[in-house]
Amino acid sequence: MQTRFRVLLLAVLLAGIDAPADVTGQNVKDAIARGAAHLKAGQREDGSWGYNWQINRASHAYDPGLTALVTLALRLAGLPPDDPAIAHAVKYLLAAPDDNTYSAALKIMALAEVDREKYAAEIVRAVEFLVRTQLPNGQWTYGEAEGILAQMQVARAIWPDYGAGDNSNTQFALLALHVARQCGVPVPERIWKASDDHFTKTQQKDGGWGYSGTYRGESYGSMTAAGVASLFIAGNYVFHPVHCGEFEEDKRLAAGLAWIDKYFSVEQNPYVMNGTVVPAQVPVGPWYYLYCLERVGILSGNKYIGKRDWYRLGAVRAVETQQKDGSWGDEAETAFAILFLAKGHTPLLLNKLHWDGDWSDDLDDAKALMEMTGQELGRVFAWQTVRADASADELLEAPVLYLNGHHAPSLTDAQCERLREFTEEGGLIVAEACCGSEEFDQGIRALAERLFHGRKLEPLGPEHPVYRTRFQFDRREEHFLEGVTWACRTTMIYSPRDLSCSWDPHCPDRKTGAELARRIGINLMLFAMGDIPLRDRLDPVHPGENQQAGPARGKEGVVRGALVLAQLRHDGDWNPDPAACPRLMEYLRTRANLTVVPQKRGIRPTDPNLANFPLLYMTGHESFQFTPAEREAIVAHLNRGGFLFAEACCGREEFDRSFREQVALMFPEQRLEEIPLTHAVFHSGFEVATVSTTPALAKAKPDLRAPILEGIYVNGALVLVYSRYAILCPVEDHPCPQCLGYAKDDAFRIAADIVLYAMSR
C-alpha cells in the first residue's frame, strides 16, 4: 500500500481551539491596499524593484526575482493586469534572463497570475531552466548568474557548503513548477520524486527542517513550513493509488505539522537548535516565514494549526505592525505580508467535514472542485477542513458543508444539532457516496432523517434549479441527485452516484464521467452560493453581536449607525428563506440610501443581547411555541421601544394559527387588528396602496388589491406588524408555486416601508 497523508493529525489538529483574535476582513483589505500603494510608489523607472543592499554584483541578479515577487503581490492585492505598474513590471521581467532560481521561479508565478496564456512561452522557458538546474539530490541552489557564481565562490571559503542546495530555493522552484503544471506545462515526474526524497532524507529528528540538509540539528519555522508544503506539492505528482481510499498517515507530514504547532509564532521565524529555542539570528520581520506557513494552510486545507486559527492570528499581527507608510519593512517583506494576507483572505466556498471515519478517501476532491468552479467563473475560491464537533458559526463560514465516504457517517447527537443549526442559518449540506458505496448510502439516509425531523431524501426532479444554475441537464439519466426540502428550500443535496473520484485527479476508480461530474459539481456550488456574496472568513457570522443600540461601534467592527436585522429563533422552521433578509438589506441600501449590515443575526428571545437589536423579524411555515420566559422577553423588548415585523411564510395556516395564539398570550388585553391604509407604515418611504400577488394568492383571493397588515399597539404606538401573507419569500425569488404572498416588487416596498417606519420611531 502506498503511503500518503490521509488524516489531519487528530492529536495535533483537534487539540482544542484558541479564542480567535479580533480583526475584520475590512481591516485586512485596508492593510493590503496601503501595502500595495507603498510598493507601487517604490517602482523604478525601468519597471523593476531592487534590493537596497549592494554588497557585490550578485545584488542586481536578484532584482528580477524581487520584481516578480512584488508583481505577484500586487496582482493578488487586486491590481488588474493592465494596471501601469503591472504592465511596466512585466515588460522588465520579459527582458530579464532566467539565470537564477528565485527569479525564474517567481517569474513563473507572476506571469501565470497576470496572463498564463499570453505568457505561456516565457513560462515554458523558465520551467526548462528550473528542470535543467535541479541538483542530483533533489534541491536547487541560487543559479547561474555571473554575480551569483562569484558570490558563491567567495562565500565557500568560509562556508564550504554554501550554494550546494537549500530548502528556500527548493521551495520556490517547487511552487513555481506546481503553478506551471496548473498552466498545462509538463514537468518530468523525476523532478517531483527527487525533491520528495530530499525532504524525506533531510527532515530533522524533531520533525523540522533547516536551511540546508547538511546542517543537522537546526530547524527553522520557515524551512519547516517549506518542507511540509513541498511534500504536499511533490506528493501530488508521485502519488498513484491503485484504488480509492488506499492511503495511510504520512509520518513526515505529521511530524512537520507537529513541529509547526509546537513552535508556532506570528512574532518571529522560530529557530530551534537541538531541541532548544534560540533567539532570531537575523532581526527581520516574520513575513517570509508566515508566507511559508500560509502555503501549508492553503495546500492542506487546514483552518487550524494545532488549536490556533493561523490566518486570523497572522492577520492581527499584520494589521498591528504595518508601518505608517504602508510597509512591513523592505519591499520583499512587504510583498510577503501582502501575499500572506491576500491568499489567506480568499473567501471560503466549502468546508469539508472531518467526521470520525473514512471522511477523506479522495484527498484532493474538494481542492479540485474549488479549482474547477473558480476556472468556470473566473474567480478564486477557498476550502478548508472542519471538525465534526465544530461550532455552527465555524460551519457557517462557508455556504457548503461537504461530506462523503465509503462507510456510514458517524455523528453524535450534539454534532447533528450543530449541522441542523447550520442548515437553519442557510447552509447547504452536500453529501456524496464515494464509489457509490451502499453502506454510505444507507448511513446518509438515516442521517438525513435524524437531521430533519424524519424527512427523507427524495429525488430532485428535472425542474429543480440545481440542474440549471450553470449547465442545463435535460436527459433523464442526469437527474440523479436527491435532497431534503425543509420549508421553502433544499437544505441537503445527496448524490448516490460517485462524483468525488472524478473530481480528484489522483483517484483511479472513476465511475462517473469527468465532464458530467465537473458540471454537476459546479452547479451544486452555484446553487449553494445563490447571488449572495460569500462571507469574508475574518468577519463574524453574526455581525451585529455585541453591537450597542444607537451609534456606538461594537467590538466586532460593525459600521457605525448601520441597520442590523435580528431574526427571532423559535422551535419551528424559523429561517425558511435565508437569502431574503440580505436581499431586503441590499434593497434598503440602494433604494433608501441606508447603511446596513447585509447579514442577519438569528437570536433567541431570551438572549441577553436582544436589547441590542431594536428591530426584530420572524417567520416560518410550521406550528411553533414560545416558552413563557420567551414571551415575557418579547413583551419587555417591545415595551422598551423595540419593534417586531412578523409574517407567515408562504401564507401557511400552521404558522398563522400559532402566531395568533402566541400574541394572544403575550397581549391578553389586545388582539391583532388590521392597520388602515392611511397609517404611516404604508407611506414611510414607498407608497403601497395597491399590490399584485403571487399566482397562488391571486387564485385563492382574486379580489385582493391592497396589502393587509395587522398590528399591536403599546401606549398608542405600533410595536408589532404582522402579515398573514408572505412578503420576504417572494423577495428571495426562488420557485415556490404554493406561496400565498405579494409579488416581488410590491413585497420589497411593503417590507421596506415596515423597516423604515420602525426606524422612524
N, C-alpha and C positions, 0 to 999 in steps of 0.2 A: 504494500500500500504506500502510495506516495505521501510525503509529509507536506502539509500546508497549514497555515494559520486558520483555525476553524472557529474557536470560541474567543471572546474578547476578555480573557483573563478574569474569570469570576472573582478570584481572590483580590485582584488589583482594582478592577474597574467597577466592582459592585460593593465597594467597602463602605459606602455611605457618602452623602453629598454635602459638601460645604455650602453654607449660605452664600449665594452669589453677591458680588459687589454691585454697587449702584452705578449704572451707566446706561444711556439710552442710545438707540440707533441714530437719533439726530445728532447726539454728541459726536459719534463716530463719523458721520457724514461731514460734519463741520470740520473735524480734525483732518480728514482726508483732503477736503477742499483747500484748507490752509497749507497743508504739506505740499500739495500739487502746485499751488501758486508759488511757493518758495522755490521748488525745483525749476519751474518754468523761468523764473527770474534769473536763475544761475546758468542758463544755457549760453554757450559760446557762440560767436558769430558763425563758426563752421557747422553748427548744429550739434556739437558734442558737449559732453560734460567730462571734466577731468579731475583727477586727484590733486589735492593741493601739495602733497609731499613730492619732492623732486630729488630723490636720492640718487638715481642714476638713469641710464637710458631705458631701463625697464618700466619706468613710470608711465611714459606715453604709450607703451604697448598695452596697458590696461585700460586706456581711455575708451576704446570701442566697447569693452565689457561694461564699464560704468555707464556709458551712454545707452547701451541696450537695457541695462538694469533700470535706469531712470525711465526709459521709454516704456518698458513693461509696466512700471509702477503708474505712470501717467495714464496708460490705457485702462488699467484696472481701476484707476481713480475716476474714470468716466469720460476722459477726453476722447473725442471721436478720431478716427483715422486721418481725417482731413484737417485736423487742428494744425495750425502752422508749426507749433513746437514738435508735434509728432512727425509731420511731413519732413521738416528740416533734419530731424534726428535720423529718420530712415535714409535720407539721401546720404548722410555721413556714413551710416552703417553699411550701405551697399558698396561704398568705395573702400571700406576697411578690409584688410586681408584676414583670412581665417588662419591665424598662426599661433593662437594660444587658447587654452581650454575654456577659460572663463568667457572670453569674448565670443568664441564660436557658439558655446552653449547658450549664452544669454541672447545672442543674435537670433538663434532659432526660436527661442521663446518669445522674443519681442516681435519678430516678423510674423510669427504664427498668430499673435494676438492682433496685429494690425490688419493683415490680409494674407491668410495662408495660401490662397490660390494665386494671387498676384505675384507673391514672392516665393513660389514653390521651388524655382530653380536655385535661388540663393539658399534656401533651407536645405536642399539636397547637397549642395557643395559643402555646407557647414557640417552636415551629418557625415559626409565622406571623410572630412578631416578628423572628426572625433572617432570614427571607426578605425581609421588608419593609425591614430596615436594612442589607442588603448595599450597599456603596458601588459606584458605577459601575465603579471599577477592579478589582472582584472582592474587595476587602478588607472587613474590619469594623473599626470603631473601638469606643470604650468603650460608647457607648449614649446613652440619652436621659434618664437620671435627672437630677433637678434639680441635685443636688450635683455630679454628674459634668460637666454642662454648664457650671456655674460654674467648676469647676476648670480645664476646658479653656480657657475664656475668659481666665483669669488666666495660664495657662501659655503660651498662644500669644504673649503679649507678649515672652517670652524665646525661645520655640521655635516659630517660625511654623507648622511642620508638625505640631505636637502635636495628636493626635486626628484626623489626616487618614486614618488607617488604619494598622494594624500587623499584623505576622505572628503575634503572640501571640494577639490577639483572633481573628484569622482562623483560626488552627489550632483553637482551641476551638470556634468556630462550625462548622467542617467536621467535626470529630469528633462533635459533637452531632447534626448533620444526618445523618451516616452512621449513628449509632445509631438515629435516628428512622426512617430508611429500613428498617433491620433490624426495626423495630417495625411496619412496614407503612404509615408515614406518607409520602405522596408529597412529593417535593421537585422543583421545576422544574429541568430539565436546564440552563437558562441559569445557574443558581447555580453548578453544578459547572464549567461551561465558563468563566465569568468568573474563578473562582479559579484554574483551571488556567492560563489566560492570564496572570493576575497573577504567579504564581510562575515562569512561563517568562520573563517580561519583566524581573523584578527579581532574577534569580539573578546573583550577582557573578561576575567573571571567574575567581576562584579556585574556583568551584563552590559557594560557601556563600551564605547569606542573612543579612541584617542584620535589625534590629528593624523598620525601615521601609524600603520600597523606594526612598525618596528619598535615603537616605544611602549613596552609592556608596563601595565600598572597605572597608566593615566587615562582618565575618561573625562571628556567634555560634554556638557549638555548639548551643544550644537552638533558635535560629531556623533553623539549617541542618537540624537534625533535624525541625523543624516543617515546613520546606519539602518535605523528602523525603516525610514522612508525608502531607502534604496532597496532593502529586502522586499518591501511591498511591491515596488516597481519591477524589480528583476523577477520576482516570483510570478508576476502576471504572465511573463513570457516563457518561463521554463517549466511552469506547472501544467501538466497534461493528465488529468484524471481519466481513468478508464470508465468509471461510472459516476453518476451523480451522487454527491454526498460522501465521496471517499477521501476524507481528509482527517488529519489528526492535528492536535495543537502543535504549533511551531514553537519550539522551546527558545529559539533565538529571538523571535519577536516578543515572546512572553518575558524573557529576561531583559530585553531592551526597554520595553514599556514599564517594567517594574523599576528599572533604574531611573527612568524619567519621573516616575511617580515619587520615588524615594527622595530624589534631589530636586524636586520641582521648584522653580523660582521664576518670577517675572521681573525680578530686580536686576539679575545679572546672569551671565552664562555660567552655570555650575561647573566647577573644576574639582575633580576628585583624584587624589594620588594614593594608591594602595589602600583604598577604603576610607581615606581621610579627606574631608572637605578643606580646601585651601583657598585663600583669597584670590580674587581675579588677578590674573597675570598681566592683563592689559586693561587700562582704565577706559574702556569703550562701552557704549550702551549695549543693551541686551537684544538689539533688533535682528541681527543676523541669526542669533540663537532662536528667537521667537518665530522668525520666518521658517526655520527648520522645524520647529515644533508645530507650526501651523500645517506644514506638509504632512506630518504624522497624523494630525487630527482629521484632515480632509481625506487623505488616502485610506485611512482605516475606518472612517465614518464614526469616530468616537466623539460624542459630545463631552464626555468626561475623561480626564486622565487621573486615575485614582478616584478621589472624591472631589476633584476640582473641575469647575467649568473653565477650561483652559482659555477659551476665547474671551469670555467675559472678563476674566482676571487680567489678561493681556491688554484688552481694550481699555480697562480702567487705568492701567499703568500708562498707556499711550496718551490718553486724554489728560492725565495729571502731569505728565512730564514734557508735553510738547512746548517748545520754546515760543517766545513772543513772535519770532519771525516765521513761525510755521514749521520749523525744522525739528528734528530729533538728533542733531549733531551734524555730521558732514552729509554730503549728497547720498553716499551709499547707505548710511544708517537711516536716513530719511526715507529712501526708497524701500528699504526692507520693512520699515514701520508701516508704510502705506500698503505694501504687499500683504503684510500680516492682517491689517485691518480690512482691506478690500476683499481678500479671498474668504476670510472667515465671516465676513459681513454678508455673503451671498445668501439670499432668502431661502429658507427651507421649504421644500415641497413635500417631502416624505420622511416619515420616521419608520424604521424597520424594527418590529417588536422582537426583543430578545426574551423569549419565553423559555421555560425550563424543559428543554427537549431539543430536537434537531431543527432549530429555528433558522439555520443558515446553511442549508445543503448547497445552495448556489451562492458562492461568496460575493460575486460581482453583479448579481441581478439588479439590485437597487441602484448601484452606481451606473450600470449600463442603461437602465430605464431613464435615469435623470439625463444622461448624455443624449439619448435618442429624443427625449422630449425637448431638451434645450436646442438641439440642432433643428428640429422641426419648427420651433417658434423663434429661433434667433435670439435666445436668452440663455442665461446660466442659472441652473437650479442646483440646490444642495440637498443632501440627505444625511441622516445620521442614525445610529443605533440607539434605542431607548430600552431601558429595563422594563420588564413586565410589571414591576411594582412602582413605576414612575408615577408622579402625580398627574392629575388631569391637566394641570397647567403645562407641564412638560410635554405631554402628548399633544396639546393644542398649539404648540409652536409650529406645527406643520398641519395642513389640512388633511393629509392622508396618513393613516396608520396601516402598515402593510405587514402581513404575516403569512408564512407558508411553512411547509414541512412535509415529511412522509408519515410521521406519527401523529396521533391525535393531540392537539394542543392542550397543555395542562396549565390551568389558571385557577387561582384561588378566588373565593367569593369577593375578597377586597379588591383584587385585580380586576375582576369583572365589573365591579361597581365603578371603578375609575374609567374603564373602557366605555361603560354606559354613559358616564358623565361627559366623556369626550364626544360621543355622538350627540348628546343632548345640546352641547355647545356648538354644534355644527360640523364636527369632524366626520370623515368617511372612513370606515374600515374596509380595506381591500384585502381579500384572502384568496389564496391560490393553492390548489393541491399539487405539490411538486411531483412531477412524473405521473400525474393523475392518480395519486395514492388513494386507495379505498379507505384505509384507516384514517387518514387525514380528513377525507370527505365525511365520514361518519362523525368524527370528532368536531368538525367545524359546524356541522348542522346542529349538533347538541349544544355547542357554544352559542350559536345564534339564538336558540330558544332560551338559554339562560340570560342572555343579554337583553332580549327584547320581549320579556314577559310572555313567553310561549309562542311568539310569532315564528313562523318557519321561513326558511329560504325558499323562494319561488322563482320560476323562470321570468326573466325580464323580456318582455315581448319586443317585437321589432319597432314599436312606436316609442320605446324608452329613449330619452335623449342621449344616453351613454353611447348609443350606436350612431350618433350624428354630430357629436361635439367637434370633430375634426374630419374624420373619414366616415363615409357612408357605408353601412353594412346592410345590403339588401337581400343576400341569399340566406335561406332558412338555416343552413348549417353553420352560419357565422353568428347566429343569435344563441350562444350557449351560456351566457352569463346568467347568474341568479342573484337575487337580492332580497333584502328585508326593507319593506316600506313602513315607516313609522310616522304617522300624521301625514304631512304634505310631502315628505321627501324620502329618498332612498338613503338609509343610514349605513348599509353594508352591501357590498358587491362581492360576489364569490365566483371564481372560475374553477369548475370541476375539471377543466381541461388544463394541462400543463402550459404555462407561459414562461416561467422563470428560467427554465433550461434553454429556451430560445432567446431570452434576453441576455443571459450570461454567455459571453463568447468562449468561456473555458469548458462549459458543460457539454459532454458528448451525447447525452441522452435527450435529444430534441424530438418531441412528439407532436409539436405544433409548428407549422411553417414560420420561418423567421419573420417574413413580412407581415403575416396576419398577426403574430404576437406583438410585433412593433406597433402596428396600428391600433390594436386593442389597448395596449399599454398607454399609448399617448392619449387615446380617447378617455381612458379611465382618469388620467391625471387632469385633463382639461375639465372633465365633468366635476371633479372634486374642487378644482380651483374656482369654477364659475368665472364671474368677472369682478370678483372682489380682490384687491391687491393682497399679495402674500404678506404676512406679518413679518416685521423685522425680528430676527432671533434675539435681539437685545431688549426689545420692548416688552412690557408686561402683557400677559394675556388679558388681564382686566385693567385697562389703562386708567380707569377712574379711581381705583382703590387708593385709599389714604389721601385723596384729594379733599380738601375742606371746601364747604359750600362757599360760594362767592368768589372773589377774585384771587384768593390765596393760591399759591402754587403748591401742589402736592409733591411729596418727596420723589415720586416716580417721574416727574418731569412733564405732567400734563400741561398743555399750553394754558397760560393764564386766561381765565374767563371763558374757557371753552365749554360748550354744552356736552355733557356726558349723560347718556341714557342708560338707566339701570332697568333690567328686566326681572320681574319677580319670578322666583322659582316656586313651584308647587309640586304636589305629588302626582300630577298628571303629565301629559306631554307639553311641558311648559315652553319649549323652544322649537316649534314645528317649522319655522321659516328663518333659519339663521342669517340669511343674507338680507332680510327685509330691513332691519334696523340700520345696518350700514348704508343701504341704498337711500333710506329716508334721510340719514345724516348728510349724505352727499347732495341730495336734493336741497336740503336746507342751506348747505354751504354755497351752492351755485345759484340758487334761485332767491334765497332770502339773505345772502351775504352774512351768514352766521359762522362763527368759529366753532368747529365741532371736533369731537373725538370720534373717528369713524367706527370703532368697535363699540360694543355694548358690554355691560357688566351683568352677569347673572347673579342674583343675590337673594338670599332668604329674607323673609320679613323680620326675623329675629336677629339678623346680622347686626352687630354693633356699629358697622359702617353705614347703616341705612340712612342715618341723618345727613350723610354727606351727599346724598343723591335726591335732590328735591323732586325731580321728575321720574316717575316710575311707569313702567309699561308691563302689561301682562296679557297673555293669550293662551290658547290651547284648543284641542278638539274634545278631549275626553272629560269625564267626570273627575272632580278633584275635591279636596277638602283642605282647609287651613286648620291648624290646631288653635285652641283658644288663645295661646300665647301669640301666635302669628296674627290672628285677627286683632288682638289688642295692640300689637306693634304697628299694624297698618293704620288703625284709627288714630293712634297717637301721632304717627307721621303726618297724616292729613290734618289733624288739629293744630299742628305746629307750623303749617304752611306748605306741606308737601302736596303733590298732585299725582293722581293716578289716571292713566289712559289705558283702558282695557277693551278687548274685542274678542268675539268668538271666531276663531279661525275657521274659515270656510262656512261660517254661519251655522256651525254644528249645534244641535239642540242639547247634546250632553253637557257641553261646556256652559251654554247659556243657562241651563237649569241650575247647574252647580254655582255659577257666579251669582245668580239672583239669590240663591239660598245663603251664600256666604255674606252678601251685602245686607240681607235682612238680619243676620246675626250680628253684624258689625254696627248697623244703624237701625235698631229695633223701632225707633220712633219715626223713621222715614221710609220711603220707598223710592226706587228708581223712577224718575219722572222724565218724560220727553222734553228735550230742550227746544224752545221755539227757534224758528229760523232767524228771528230778529236778534238773537243773542250774539254777543261779540265773538263767541267761539267759532261761528261760521264766517266771520269777517275780520280775522286777526291779521291777515296778510293776503289771502286769496278769497275771492267771492265764490261761495259754493251754494248757490240757490237751487240749481238743478243738477242732476247726475245721470250718468249712464251706468249700467250694471253689467255684471258677467252674464253669459248666456244662461247659466243655471238659475240665477236670481231673476233674470228677465222672464224666464219661463214660469217660475214659481210666483212672482209678483209682477205681472205685466203692467200694473198701474203705478208702480213705484217710480216717481220722478224727482223726489227731493231726498236728501240724506236724512237718516233717522239716527239721532244720538240721544242717549238718556244720561241723566246725571244725578249726583248727590251734592247737596249744599250744606255747608257748615257756617253758621252765623251769616247767612245770606251769600256766601262766596261759593262758587262752583269749585269743588275739590276733586270730583271724580267724573270722568266722561267714559261712557260705555257704548259700544256699537254691537248690536246683535248680529250685524252682517260684517263680513271680512273687509278689512282695509289693507293691512300690510301683506296678506297673502297675494293679492293681485300685484302689489309692488314688487314682490320677489320675481314675478314674471316667469314662473315655471308652469308646465302643463298641469292644470287642475280642473278637469271638466265638471266636477261636482261642487265647485266653490260657489257659495252664495255670498257675493260681495260686490263691491263697486268696481267699475272699470279702472284700469291702471292710472290714467291721468287724473281722474277725479279722486281716486284713492290717495294719490300723492298730495293733492290740495287739501283734502279733509285732514289727513294726518298732520300736514304742515301747519294748518290752522290750529289744531288742537295743541301742538307743541308751542307755537308762538303765543297762543292765549295763556298757556301755563307759565311761560317765561314772563309775560307782561304782568302777571300777578306778583 
